[in-house]
Amino acid sequence: MIGEMTTYPLYLESDPRMKTTMVYVPALLGCIARGTTTEEALRNTRKAITTFLTYLGSHDEDIDVVSPFELTIAAHVIDGPWIGYGDPTPGFVVDFEPLTTSDHRRYISHLGFIQGDLLKIAQTLPMSELIDNPPNGQRSIFNILAHIAESQGTYLRYLTGSVEVMTKAIKSITPSSDLHITLSNTFGLITSRLQRLTPVEFKQLVPHGQVTWSARRCFRRALEYGWEHLCEICERLLIYNL
């Protein structure tokens, strides 16, 4: 489908010392880009958006992957603790807007795409390949998958509090387990609780240390983390069409 020119507001986070920059695209929640400088990160953003749109289109979403689009910088965070490590402590204005019903459905759907493709990898690869550590010091694919599940569970807990049996499910993800089953069970618990968010939870703000959590922030981090690491695994395996 080809439509009118779309403008994507970008939210940037830069470490003033390291000069590294992350770009967040909340209109395509989960889509991010990185660069060693702000200029490089912005250059990388166009490809990141096109890749994300193509991915959604490959899952039968009615997505325009042809028309050109424009970018505009909506905010650039350079102050506050934990800057430059992803998800700045102050958050972005859009993080604290009440979640809408339509966005809730869309984010659940997109999370399902990503988790589903991660599960395909867990089911397809033998455990010997999953636990193999690359010679360049990167984590094994098993450790990446386990960390995604743990992180997404943590983001959910920050928003809703403890989720029954979640800790047990995450601990069950071990090299001796059937990874597809244990990972599927954990993802299922996360998604089920996100599906059951209440109208109050759609708009509540939850302090957690120096960070304020919201439904939008929870979905943003869960999608970003899953998408970034799905791309990492696919690049390592030279998989581009899951």
C-alpha positions in Angstrom: 0.0 0.0 0.0 1.3 3.4 -1.0 0.0 6.4 1.0 0.8 10.0 1.8 4.2 11.1 3.0 4.7 10.0 6.6 6.8 12.0 9.1 8.4 10.1 11.9 9.3 12.1 15.1 12.6 10.9 16.4 13.7 10.9 20.1 17.4 10.9 20.6 19.6 10.0 23.6 23.3 10.9 23.6 26.1 10.3 26.1 27.9 13.7 26.2 31.1 11.9 27.1 31.1 9.0 24.7 29.2 10.8 22.0 27.2 7.7 21.2 23.6 8.2 20.2 20.5 6.1 20.2 17.5 7.1 18.1 14.0 5.9 19.1 11.0 5.9 16.7 7.9 5.8 19.0 5.6 5.9 16.0 7.1 2.5 15.1 7.5 1.3 18.7 10.5 -1.0 18.9 12.4 0.6 16.1 15.8 2.0 17.1 19.1 3.0 15.6 22.5 3.6 17.0 25.6 5.5 16.0 29.0 6.5 17.4 27.9 10.1 16.7 24.6 11.8 16.5 25.1 12.2 12.7 25.9 8.6 12.2 22.8 7.5 14.2 20.6 9.7 12.2 22.0 8.3 9.0 21.4 4.8 10.2 17.8 5.6 11.2 16.4 5.6 7.6 17.6 2.0 7.1 16.4 1.0 10.5 12.9 2.3 9.7 12.8 0.6 6.3 14.0 -2.7 7.8 11.3 -2.5 10.6 8.5 -1.7 8.1 9.6 -4.5 5.8 9.6 -6.9 8.8 6.0 -5.9 9.7 5.0 -6.2 6.1 6.4 -9.7 6.0 4.0 -10.6 8.8 1.0 -9.6 6.6 0.5 -6.2 8.1 -0.9 -3.6 5.8 2.3 -1.6 5.7 3.6 1.0 3.2 7.2 0.0 2.5 7.5 2.0 -0.7 6.6 5.6 -0.1 9.4 8.0 1.0 9.2 9.4 4.5 10.4 12.4 6.5 12.2 12.5 9.8 12.1 15.2 12.4 13.8 15.5 15.8 11.2 15.8 18.5 13.6 15.6 21.5 17.3 15.0 22.3 18.1 13.9 25.8 21.6 14.6 26.9 21.2 15.2 30.7 20.4 12.9 33.6 21.7 9.6 35.0 22.4 6.5 32.9 22.6 8.4 29.6 24.0 6.6 26.6 23.1 3.1 27.8 19.6 2.8 26.2 16.3 4.1 27.7 17.4 7.3 29.5 16.2 7.6 33.1 14.0 10.7 32.4 12.2 8.9 29.7 10.5 10.7 26.8 7.2 12.6 26.9 5.5 10.0 24.7 6.4 7.3 27.3 3.9 8.8 29.7 0.9 9.3 27.5 -2.0 7.0 28.3 -2.0 3.8 26.2 -4.9 3.6 23.8 -6.9 0.5 23.0 -5.8 0.5 19.4 -2.1 0.9 20.3 -2.4 -1.9 22.9 -3.7 -4.3 20.2 -0.9 -3.3 17.8 1.9 -3.6 20.3 0.6 -7.0 21.4 0.6 -8.1 17.8 4.1 -6.8 17.1 5.5 -8.4 20.2 3.9 -11.6 19.0 5.8 -11.4 15.7 9.1 -10.9 17.4 8.6 -13.5 20.1 7.3 -16.0 17.5 10.5 -15.6 15.3 12.7 -15.9 18.4 10.9 -19.2 19.2 11.5 -20.4 15.6 15.2 -19.9 16.2 15.0 -21.8 19.5 13.1 -24.6 17.9 15.3 -24.9 14.7 18.8 -24.8 16.1 20.3 -27.7 18.0 21.3 -26.9 21.6 24.9 -27.4 20.7 24.7 -24.5 18.3 22.6 -22.4 20.7 25.1 -22.6 23.5 28.2 -22.2 21.3 30.1 -19.0 22.3 31.4 -17.1 19.3 35.2 -16.5 19.3 34.8 -12.7 19.3 33.5 -12.8 22.9 29.8 -12.3 22.0 27.2 -14.1 24.0 25.8 -17.4 22.8 22.4 -17.4 21.1 21.0 -19.3 24.1 22.2 -16.6 26.5 20.7 -13.9 24.3 17.3 -15.6 24.1 17.3 -16.3 27.9 18.2 -12.6 28.5 15.4 -11.3 26.3 12.9 -13.4 28.3 14.3 -12.2 31.6 14.4 -8.5 30.5 10.8 -8.5 29.1 9.6 -10.1 32.3 11.4 -7.4 34.3 9.8 -4.6 32.3 6.4 -6.1 32.9 7.1 -6.5 36.7 8.1 -2.8 36.9 4.7 -1.9 35.6 2.4 -4.5 37.2 4.3 -5.9 40.1 5.1 -9.6 40.5 3.5 -12.0 37.9 2.6 -15.4 39.4 5.1 -18.2 38.4 7.1 -15.8 36.2 10.3 -16.2 38.3 10.0 -20.0 38.1 9.4 -19.8 34.3 12.5 -17.7 33.7 14.6 -20.0 35.9 13.4 -23.0 33.9 15.2 -21.7 30.8 18.4 -23.7 31.0 20.7 -25.5 28.6 19.2 -28.8 29.9 15.7 -27.8 29.1 13.7 -27.9 25.9 14.4 -24.3 25.1 11.4 -23.9 22.7 9.0 -25.1 25.4 10.5 -23.1 28.3 10.9 -19.9 26.2 7.4 -20.3 24.8 6.0 -20.7 28.3 7.8 -17.6 29.6 6.8 -15.5 26.5 3.2 -16.7 27.0 3.1 -15.5 30.6 4.4 -12.1 29.6 2.0 -11.7 26.7 -1.0 -13.0 28.6 -0.4 -10.4 31.4 0.1 -7.6 28.9 -3.1 -8.6 27.1 -4.9 -8.2 30.5 -3.8 -4.7 31.3 -6.6 -2.7 32.7 -7.8 0.8 31.8 -6.2 2.0 35.0 -2.9 0.3 34.0 -3.1 1.9 30.6 -2.5 5.3 32.2 -0.8 4.7 35.5 2.7 5.9 36.3 4.7 3.7 38.5 7.9 4.9 40.2 10.7 2.4 40.3 13.9 3.9 41.7 14.9 6.8 39.5 12.7 5.6 36.7 9.0 6.1 36.1 7.3 3.3 34.3 4.2 3.3 32.2 2.4 0.9 29.9 3.9 2.6 26.9 7.4 2.5 28.4 7.0 -1.2 29.2 5.9 -2.0 25.6 8.7 0.2 24.2 11.4 -1.6 26.1 10.0 -5.0 25.5 9.7 -4.4 21.7 13.1 -2.6 21.4 14.9 -5.3 23.3 13.3 -8.2 21.4 13.7 -6.5 18.0 17.4 -5.4 18.5 18.4 -8.9 19.6 16.3 -10.7 16.9 18.3 -8.6 14.4 21.5 -9.5 16.1 20.8 -13.2 16.0 19.6 -13.1 12.4 22.7 -11.3 11.3 24.8 -13.8 13.0 22.9 -16.7 11.3 22.7 -14.8 8.0 18.9 -15.1 8.2 17.0 -12.3 6.6 13.6 -13.8 5.8 12.3 -15.6 8.9 
